[in-house]
Amino acid sequence: MNILVGYLKNNTQAVVPIAIIVLVLHFTLVPLAAPVVVRFLVGAITLIVGLSIFLVGVDLGISPLGTLTGSALVKTNKLWLFLLGGGLLGFFVSMAEPGLLVLVNQIEYVTAGAIPASMLLAVIPAGFALMIALGFGRVFLRVSIKTFFAVGYGLILILAWVTSRTAPEFLAIGFDSSGSITGILVVPFIMALAVGISSTRKDSKQAEEDSFGLIGAGAVGPILAVMILNLFKSGQEYPVISLEPASMETGPILGRFWTVLPPAVRDSFVALLPLAVTFVVLQRLWFKLGRRSFMRMVKGFIYTFLGVFMFFLGVNGGFMELGSGLGYLLASLDNKAWLLTVSFVLGFVTILAEPSVYVLTHQIEDVTSGYVKRKVVAASLSLGVGSAIFLSSLRILVPWLTLWHLLLPGYIIAIVLIRFVPNLFVGIGFDSGSVATGPLTTTFILAFVQGAASAFEGADLLRDGLGMIALVAMAGIVTMLAMGAVFGVKSRKRGVEADAAG
């Protein structure tokens, strides 16, 4: 119960700033229809409760499954089993990620089914699973983490150049899917897997380094997978619907929740079933837990199902609806500075309130023995993410400014920074993209940017309405790598070993 109360408090602190911004704008610049505002508030409460129950379930069932599996795979000492097991688990857990499900359903909706969610839910988790397997192989074969990410993002930049010229919408889908897949379910599970693997290391320093980087490795896969998919579908045109402003909608205040109830149950069941079956199979073959431990994990899966159901209900019932309407109305104002200002503020406030950012900043301060202060990290992340969402809105207003113009220099900077950053911070840096793209970014702010894009006749919801998650993830990576470079410099000045040359 204390764990649930803690999560309720953290998630409330994350959602309340957005609610305050929405209400201030509602009573000043962009009045919204009363039913939409009520649905938003009900959806926000449902989202808070759902996320809290979900995270309790992750603590009880999903994370222990990751730790147990990681330890069991390492003990087999068989590379092929190590890679196969890691890949299969990566596939199943990423299929259940709520943020990814929201994104692919949104893509299917705005393209009127031309890009089906089912296709993306096969391709994207497959890419994630492959890179998770290769990430496991890197640990097993002791390949340098710097080499791994330099090669991975080198391939991404080559394919991205091709994709930006043939199908820019797939560039946005690829990078956005990478950011959305590393969310509230995948991150704790993969981190638990990494802990299970690194716990077998006798070298404590190596074990610490192996605890980071696996999430970042997996995030490379969806980008590559979607851009390879584009090579087979190049030249195809996709119909894009227009999102109606939510402020104009009428009808029963809570009728929308009844409409989205059946899909929420279906998506929750389909998403978690493969992972639950995997747990039962592994229990019989490997774990052989006692009754009490087994039932505790079963309870965790039940909580996870209930939590993800409430998450979908809150998000689709009112949360994203208002985000879309708010973006549309702000973009419709004569003074476009309001859209850019609100975009920056939303990014700055949202990332600062994310519970995972609180954990990350404390972790970095502990690892660096206080050399890199958590307040500095939090402020840097907030500025980076705020700027990323600002640029997402600016890209809508400036037709010639494409996603490629922003991603190319950003990831070149990241690749260059790898050379000057301690090994530990390379893993933290690429993992941090998942922290930046939390549940609020992949729901409310995604809808906000798409709503803004739909207000312009020449804008394309695929090319202009997507890409925000990609920029946020990139901002998190570059910010953390820059923090690592600062730590390396401070360490050398103080005579502290920082393995910067490693």
N, C-alpha and C positions, 0 to 999 in steps of 0.2 A: 504493500500500500504506500509506503514511503517513497518507493521508486516511482510509482504512478504520480504521486503528488509533485515530485520533483520535475518530472517530464511535463506535467500540466503547467507548472509555473514557467518553465523554460519556453514552451511553445506559445503560451499566452504572451510572454514578453516579445516573442518573435512576430506575432500576428498583430498585436495591438498598435504598433507604430503605423502599419499600413492602414488599419481601420481609421486611425486618427486623421491621416493624410486624406483618405477618401472622404470622410465626413466634412473636413475643412473645405475641400474642393466642392463638395456637394452644396454647401451653404454659401459659397462665394462665386467661383468662376463658372462651374459647369453643373447646374442643378440636374439631378437624375430622377427618374420616376420612383415614387415611394416604394412600389412593390420590389423594384430591383435592389434598392438599398436594404430593405428588410431581408430579402433572400441572401444578400451578401453577408449580413450580420449573422443570420442563421447558419449559412455555409461556413463562416469563419469559426463559429463555436463548434460546429460539427467537425471541422478540420482540426481544431486544437485537440478535441477529445480523441478523435481518430488517430492522429499522429502519436499522441501520448500512449494510448493502448497498444498501438503498433510497435512502438519502441520498447515497451515492456516485453512484448512477445519476442522481439528480436533478442533482447537480453536473456530471456529464458530458453528460447529454442533455436533461433537462427545462428547466433554467435557461437554457442557451445557446439553446434553441428560443424561450423567452420573450424574451430580449434581441434576437435576430435578428428576430423577428416585430415587436416594438415599433418597432425602427428602420425596418424595411421599410414598416410602415403609415404612419409619420409622413412618410417620403420621398414617398409617393404624393400627399400633400397633397390627398386627396379625403375629405371628411368621411363620405360614405356608406360608402366602403370601410373607413375607419377604424373606424366603428361596427360594421359587419357583421363584419369580421375579429376585432375585439376580443370581440364577443358570441359568435361561434362558438367561439373558443378558450376563452373562459370556460366555455361549456357543456361542451365535451369534457373539459377538465381537471378541472372540478368533479365530473363523473360518475365520474372515476377516484379521487377522494379517499377514502382508506381509512377515515377517521373517519366520513364520511357513509355509506359502505356498511355499517359496523358499526351505525350508528344505525337506518337504514331496515330492515335485516334484523331488528333487535331489535324494532322497532315491528310489523313483519309477524308476528313470532313471538308476541308477547304479545297481539295481537288475533286470533290464529288465522287470519291471512290476510285479515281484513276490511279492513285498510288495507294493500294490497299494496306491497311495496318497489318494484316496477316503476313504479307510479303516482307515488310520491314521487321516484323517480329521473328522472322526466320533468319534474315540476313544479318541484322545488327547483333543479336546475341551470338551468332556463329562467329562473327569477327571478334567479338569480345572474348569468347571462349578460346579461340585460337591464340590470342595474345596472352591470355592468362596462362595457358599451357606453356607458351614460350617464356613467359616470366618465371614460371616454375623451373623451366629448363635452365634459365640464366642462373638461378640460385643453385641448382643441382650441379651445374658445370662451372660455377664460379666465374661467369662472364662479367666483365666490368659493367656497372650500371650506366656509366657515362657512354660507353660504346653502344649499349642497347638502345638508349633513347636517341642518341645522335643518328643511328641508322634508321630507327623507326620514324622519326620526324623528318629525316631526309627523304624517305620514300613518300611520306605524306605530302611534302612540298612539291615533289615531282608530279604526283597524281593530281594534286590540287591545281597545279598550273594547267593541266589538260582539262580538268573538270570545269574550271572557271571560264574556259573558252568554248566548251561544248554544251554544258548544262549547269549554269550557276546555281540553280535550285538544288541540285544534288550536293554542291559544295556546302550549302547551308544545312541541308538535311544531315550530311555526314558529321560535320562538326557539332551540330546541335545534339545529335543522337549520342555522341561521345560524352557530352556534358550531362545529358539527362540520365544516361544509364548508370552513372556513378552517383547514386542517390542514397536515400535513407535505408534501403535494404542491402544493396550491393556493398556499400562501403564497410559497414560493420562486419558483414560476412567475410569479405575478402581480407579485411584486416585480421580477423580471427584466424583465417587460413594461414596468413603470413606469420602470425604469432605461433601457430602450431608448428610451422616449418622451422622457424628460427629458434624455437625452444630446444631443438635437438642439437644446436650448434654448441661446441665447446668453447669457441672463441666468442667472448661476450661482445666485443666490438663488431665482429662480423654479424652476430645475431641481431644487434641493434640496427645495423644497416639493412639487413634482409627484411626487417619488420616494415620497411617503407618501400615504395616503388611498385608494388604489385598492382595496386589500383591504377596508377598511372600507366603501367604496361597494358592493362586491359583496355584502357581508354583509347589507345592507339587503334585497336581492332575495328570498332564501328566506323571510324573515319575511312580506313582503308577499304572495308567491306562495301560501304555505300558508294564510294567512288569507283570501285571495280564493277559494282552493279551498273553504274552509269555507262560503262564501256559497252555493255550489252543492250542498253536501252537508249543509246545516244540518238538524238534527233527527234525523239518523241515529244509531242506537245501535250501539255496537261491543262485541262480546264480548271479555272480557279473561281470559286464563288465569292460573292461579296458578303462580308459580315455586317449585319444590320446593327445600328446603334442600340445598345441595350436601354438607353434612356427613353426610347420611343415605345417599348414593349408594354403591353397591358395584359390583363388576365388574372387568374387566381394567384394570390401572393405566394403560396407554397405548392402550387400545382406542379411546378417544374421538378420538385423533389420526387414526387410520385412517378413522374416520367422517367427519371434517371435511375430509379431504384432497381428495376430488373437488370439493366446492363451492369450496374455496380456489383450486384451479387454474382453475375456471370463472370465478369472480368476478375473479380477477387478469387473465385473458385478456380478458374482456368490458370491464373497466374501462379497460385501456390500449390496446386496439385502435384506437378512434377517434383518440386522440392520436398513435399511431404512423402511422396513415394520413395524418393531417394533416401530419405532418413530411415524409413521402415526397412528398406533393403540393407542399408549399411548397418543398422542395428542387429539384424540377423546374421550378417556375414562377418562384421568386424567389431563393432562397439560392444555388444552384449552387455549393455548397461543394466544395473539393478532396477527393480520395479520403480522405486522412488525417483531415481534420476530420469528414467524413461518417461514416466508420467509428467514430470516437471517440464521436459522438453515438449511433450504432446500439448501440455497446457500453453506453452509458448507459441506453438503453431496456431492454436485456437485464437489466442489473443492477436496474433499477427493477422489472421484472416479477418477478425472483427475490426481491427484497426484499419486495414487497407480498404475494407468495405466502406467504413465511415469517411475515410479520406476521399474516395471517389465520389461518395454522396455529397460531401461538402463542396468539393472542387467543381463538380459538374452541376450541382444544384443552384449555386449562386455566386461562388467565389470568382470563377473565370468570366462569368457573364458580365459582372460589373467591371472587371479589369478591361475587357474588350470595349465596353461602352465608354469608360473613362478615357481610354486612349483615343477613341474615335472623336469624342467631343473636344478634347484638348487640341488634337490635330486640326480640327475644323475652325478653331479660333483664328482671327486675323493675325494676332501676335503669336507667331510660332515659338517665340522665346519661352512661353509658358510650357509647351510640350517638352522642350529641352531641359528646362529647370526641374520640372516634376520628374523627368526620367532620371536625372542625376540624383535627386533627393531620394527617390524610391530605391535606387541601387545602393546608395550610401547607407540608408537606414536598414534596409533588408539584410544586407550582409553583416552589419554590426549586431543585429539581433539574432542571427542564426546560432542555435546551440552548438553546432559542430565547430563554428569559428571560435567559440569560447574554449572548447576542448583543445583545438589546434594551437591557439596562441599560448595557452598554459604549457602545452607539450614542448613547444619551441623554446620557451623561456627556461624550462627545466633542462632540456638537452644542451642548451648553450650556457648553462650555469649562470643565467641572468645577463649575459652579454647582449642578447637581443631581447629587448623588453616587449612583453605581450601587448602593451598599449600601443607601441610603435607598429607592431605587426598588424593589429586590428585597424589602426588608422590608415595604414598603407593599403590594406585589403579593401577598406571602405572606399577610399579614393579611387582605387583601381576599378572596382566593380561599378561604382557610380559613373566613372568615365566610360566604361564599356557600354552601359545602357544609354548614356548620353550619345555615344557614337552610333548606337543602333537606331535611335530616333533621328539623328542627323543624316544617316544614310537614307532614310525615307524621304527627307526634305531635299537632299542633293542627289539628283538622278545619276550623275556620273560616278558617285562614290560607291564602290561595290564592296562586298564582304572581303574579296580577295585583296583589295587595297589595304585593308586593315589587318587581316590575318598574316599575310606574307611578312611584313616587317616585324610583327609581334613574335612570330615563331622563329624568325632568323635571330632576333635578340635572345630568345630562350636558348637556341642551340649554341650561340656564342657564349652565353653565361655558363653553360654546362662546364666549359673548360676551366672556369675560375671558381667554381663552387665546390665545397667539400662534398664527398660522396653521400653523406647522410642527407644533406640538403637537396641533392638531386632527387632522391626518392620523395622527400617531403614536398619539394616544389611541384613535381608532376602529380603527386597525390592531391595537392591542394586545390587543383581545378575542380575536384569532386566536392570539396567543401564549399567552394564559391557557388556552385550550381545546386543549391538546396531546394527543398520542396516549394518554397515561395517563389523562387526564380522560375522554376519549370511550370508553374501554374499561373499565378496572378500576373507576373511581369511578362510572361510569354503572351498571355491574352492581351495585356496592355499594348505591347508593341504591335501585335497583329491588328488590334483595333485601330491604332494610329495609321498603319499602312493601308487599311481599307478605306480611310477617309480621302485618299488621293486617287484620282481617276487613273493616273499612269502607273501607280504602284502595283506591284505583284506580291500577293500574300506569301507565295513560296520563296521568292528571291529577297523581298524586302521585309516580310513579316517574320521570316526565320533568320537565324544567324545571331540573335541576341545571346542565346545560351553559349554559343561558340565563343563570342567575345568575352563573356563573363569568365568562362573556363580559362581562356588565354590570359586574362588579367590576373587570375589567381596564380597561375603557373609563373608568369613573369615576375610578379610581386614577390613570391616566395624565393625564387632563384636570386632575385636582387638582394633579399634579406640574407640569403646564404653567402653571397659575395661579400656583403658588409661584415658578416660574422667571420669570414675567412681573413679579411683585412685586419679586423680588430684582434683576432687570435694571433696573427703573426706579429703584430705590434706588441702584444703582451707576452709573446714567447710561449703561447699555448699551441700545442699540436692540433691542427684542424683537418688533417688528411687532405689538404687542398690539392696536393699533387696527385692524390690517388684517384 
